[in-house]
Amino acid sequence: MAADPGGVHFGAAREDAWRACLWSRIALRIVEPLASFPCQSGEELYEGVRSIDWSPFFAGGRTLAIRAAGQTPELNNTQFVALRTKDAIVDQLREQTGARPDVDRDDPDVLVFVHLSRAHAKVNVDYSGGSLHARGLRAAGAVAPLRETLAAALVRFSGWQGDTPLCDPMCGSGTLLLEAAGWAGRRAPGLTRRFGFERWGSFDAAAAQAMTRLREEARAAARPAPELFASDLDPAALEQTRTQAARAGFTVHARRLALRDVTPESAPGGVLLNPPYGQRLERTRELERDIAGLLERFGRQRRALIVPVGFPVWHGTSRWLRVFNGALECEFRRYD
Ligand SMILES: C[S@@+](CC[C@H](N)C(=O)[O-])C[C@H]1O[C@@H](n2cnc3c(N)ncnc32)[C@H](O)[C@@H]1O
């Protein structure tokens, strides 16, 4: 296994890659690298893509989409790159089978990524089938929810081990608590969704059976989650948290409370926090004081929060990590 800023690379047997889709809480996507080759021109791109055997993906008639990114001095138009890639795949399949796959930009069976950088092309195929943050559970209309993958990453960053209760005193729709409960309760985050590889031509009846077995194993792995304490000023947020928890099969103690009134007596255990950003200055100052007070009161517990870079409450931060929350540069901060 190796990590770089773009992702984590690992070698795996086919079923382990499926398992990774089922169980990964933090990855946005899982892709399989198909080829990597020197590439400066459209011709080299075409030949490189054509040298991959595409028939297993498209057996039985499957739809296709290409996403291109990056550039070389000669190949600096991503639309052209996507087009040449598509041509190479379509030409190969037409020659082999006489049939050509249709393009479906929005919901393809086979999604291919081409990435150009430093006169090199990388061709990957999407295992996940859409971003893995979509757990298939979230109701529409949540207020400023954290992306599930980012919430799951904060849970792991916090150092909370899953063996004590957990509290989110600005719970919103409850994403942090539910990701934490899912991890501690060994609920496979991908159990209720389908994956890209399940739509490939090579995914035959035997593969489907193997995948059903993996889902059954995942269901059997579930264990009880710790107690969850949610509070928020907004009654609508509490309602969302209750609904989301019920959908995910967890119970949560949800109460309407201002941050400054939350104490370890009313909500014991670790604390995770995702405060609102971008408010008026005087409201921000008050919030900073309330957060500092909360960190103090819960001084014997694991505490972690996600705040925009520059947020002034440090309060003995023991670890921090830069992350992006959408386009906003933020930090995880952990207080031990
Ligand atoms: C960014 S949202 C949290 C989103 C949540 N992490 C999620 O994924 O759905 C911040 C929440 O803090 C709540 N809030 C703002 N000020 C508060 C205060 N003083 N006390 C308690 N809750 C507050 C808001 O009602 C809002 O639901």
The ligand as a Gaussian input file, in Angstrom:
#p B3LYP/6-31G(d) Opt

LIG

0 1
 C      -22.467000      23.175000       9.786000
 S      -23.881000      22.688000      10.617000
 C      -23.492000      21.042000      11.128000
 C      -23.712000      20.079000      10.007000
 C      -23.543000      18.623000      10.402000
 N      -22.161000      18.280000      10.734000
 C      -24.039000      17.723000       9.285000
 O      -23.225000      17.050000       8.618000
 O      -25.231000      17.720000       9.003000
 C      -23.802000      23.570000      12.125000
 C      -24.988000      23.361000      13.059000
 O      -24.737000      24.123000      14.254000
 C      -25.996000      24.568000      14.783000
 N      -25.711000      25.686000      15.703000
 C      -25.299000      26.942000      15.384000
 N      -25.074000      27.657000      16.519000
 C      -25.342000      26.836000      17.570000
 C      -25.275000      26.982000      19.000000
 N      -24.875000      28.091000      19.562000
 N      -25.596000      25.906000      19.754000
 C      -25.995000      24.734000      19.191000
 N      -26.076000      24.555000      17.850000
 C      -25.755000      25.575000      17.043000
 C      -26.782000      24.926000      13.539000
 O      -28.171000      24.881000      13.818000
 C      -26.333000      23.840000      12.536000
 O      -27.227000      22.752000      12.531000

